[in-house]
Amino acid sequence: MEAVIERENLRKALAQVKRNKGAAGIDGMTVDDLPAYLKEHWPTIRAKLLDGTYQPQPVRRVEIPKASGGVRLLGIPTRRA
């Protein structure tokens, strides 16, 4: 878990979400709002991750149409701790 929560890993994850033009989850927070939220709340989130008490919130489910027909399910997570 220490490797997962390293600052550089967090930066890479956020950059990937921005590159993918990540959509808001059920909480409505945009990718542009996320850095400020993390700056304020990261110490609490980090502590919960390390002590095993972090409980992720529900994801927003979206159906993405496939070119070959059918749909692909996509889960969009929220940012709240």
Residue pairs with C-beta under 8 A, 6 or more apart in sequence:
1 49
1 50
2 50
3 9
4 49
5 46
5 49
5 50
10 38
10 42
14 34
14 35
14 38
17 31
17 34
18 31
21 31
22 31
22 76
23 60
23 62
23 76
24 30
24 31
24 60
24 76
25 57
25 59
25 60
25 76
25 77
25 78
25 79
26 57
26 58
26 59
26 60
26 76
26 78
27 57
27 78
27 79
27 80
29 37
29 78
29 79
34 79
37 79
38 45
38 79
41 81
44 81
45 54
45 81
48 54
48 55
48 81
54 81
56 77
56 78
57 77
57 78
57 80
58 78
59 75
59 76
59 77
59 78
60 75
60 76
60 77
60 78
61 73
61 74
61 75
61 76
62 73
62 74
62 75
62 76
63 71
63 72
63 73
63 74
64 71
64 72
64 73
64 74
65 71
65 72
66 72
